[in-house]
Amino acid sequence: MGVGAIITDGNRAVLVKRGSPPSANEWSIPGGLVKVGETLHEAVIREVREECGLHVEPVRLVELLERIFRDDRGRVQYHYVLADYLCTVAHGVLAAGSDAAEVRWANREELTHLNVAPITMKVIFKGMAQAKEQHPSD
C-alpha cells in the first residue's frame, strides 16, 4: 500500500521527480510506501517530509487507485494500491530529499509539458478542484 500527497497553492501543485524505479525521471506527487503499523495519515506526513522537506496536514482522500507497472513482455514488475490525499502545508521549505531527484511547484499549464503520468495528472487536477471548493477565494 502506498500514499500520495496533492499539495496545492491556487493553480500550482508540488511535484517530485522520481530518482529510482519504477518511475525514474517521471514527475509525480510526493509519496511512497506505508510502513507496517503506520497509519495512512502518518505515512503521507512522513513521505512528504522525507521527499520535500514540507510538513503537511492531510485534509481528505482524493482518490484510491492502482498503478501496475509491466516490463516489455507484459509481466507485472510493480503493483501499488495508492491512497492520494489533499494536503495543506503547515510549515517547511520545499527541498528535494533522499528519494527525490528534484522537487518543484508547477502550475496547471506546466503540468501538461512535464513527464507526468496521465493518471497522476487526473488526480492532481481533481485535488486542485477540491482545494478550490474548500477555499473559493484562492
Buried (B, 14 or more C-beta within 10 A) or exposed (E): EBBBBBBBBEBBBBBBBBBEEEBEEBBBBBBBEBEEEBEBBBBBBBBBBBBBBBEBEBBEEBBEBEBEEEEEEEEEEEEBEBBBBBBBBEEEEEEBBEBBBEBBBBEBEBBEEBEBEEBBBEBBBBBBEBBBEEEEEE
